[in-house]
């Protein structure tokens, strides 16, 4: 029987990826990359901008968007649209995981479950398919005691 496990994360080398894409690593970009690397959850562009501009007021929102788009094109980050909220970003660490989104706080909890993966494979097989890609998002709120 499998148990739910938090997903492990590794940190991609964003600077190297951007250099390989022919992008200069400016002070504002270095600040944005540090914030993205150190952010504990799935930030949106505005959250990244607010944190970056607190460190360096010269950073523009357009620089954040351009940097995130470049990182997404290089496969270093994934963009998610959870519910009706803004696009949020996470490191593309190569480990498959699913998401539970707390609809009250907006927190995103990453998890993996062998049982869920096996059930999805079983369903696809029974319908004559092989899963190529999937994304599972659960939306909920914490249970109240009692």
Secondary structure as the mmCIF struct_conf table of DSSP 4:
data_model
#
loop_
_struct_conf.conf_type_id
_struct_conf.id
_struct_conf.beg_label_comp_id
_struct_conf.beg_label_asym_id
_struct_conf.beg_label_seq_id
_struct_conf.end_label_comp_id
_struct_conf.end_label_asym_id
_struct_conf.end_label_seq_id
STRN STRN1 UNK A 5 UNK A 5
HELX_LH_PP_P HELX_LH_PP_P1 UNK A 6 UNK A 8
HELX_RH_AL_P HELX_RH_AL_P1 UNK A 14 UNK A 20
TURN_TY1_P TURN_TY1_P1 UNK A 21 UNK A 22
HELX_RH_AL_P HELX_RH_AL_P2 UNK A 27 UNK A 38
BEND BEND1 UNK A 40 UNK A 41
STRN STRN2 UNK A 44 UNK A 44
HELX_RH_AL_P HELX_RH_AL_P3 UNK A 45 UNK A 55
TURN_TY1_P TURN_TY1_P2 UNK A 57 UNK A 58
HELX_RH_AL_P HELX_RH_AL_P4 UNK A 61 UNK A 73
TURN_TY1_P TURN_TY1_P3 UNK A 74 UNK A 75
BEND BEND2 UNK A 76 UNK A 76
STRN STRN3 UNK A 77 UNK A 80
TURN_TY1_P TURN_TY1_P4 UNK A 83 UNK A 84
BEND BEND3 UNK A 85 UNK A 85
STRN STRN4 UNK A 88 UNK A 91
BEND BEND4 UNK A 94 UNK A 94
STRN STRN5 UNK A 98 UNK A 102
TURN_TY1_P TURN_TY1_P5 UNK A 103 UNK A 105
STRN STRN6 UNK A 108 UNK A 111
STRN STRN7 UNK A 112 UNK A 112
HELX_RH_AL_P HELX_RH_AL_P5 UNK A 114 UNK A 126
TURN_TY1_P TURN_TY1_P6 UNK A 127 UNK A 128
BEND BEND5 UNK A 132 UNK A 132
STRN STRN8 UNK A 137 UNK A 140
HELX_LH_PP_P HELX_LH_PP_P2 UNK A 142 UNK A 145
#
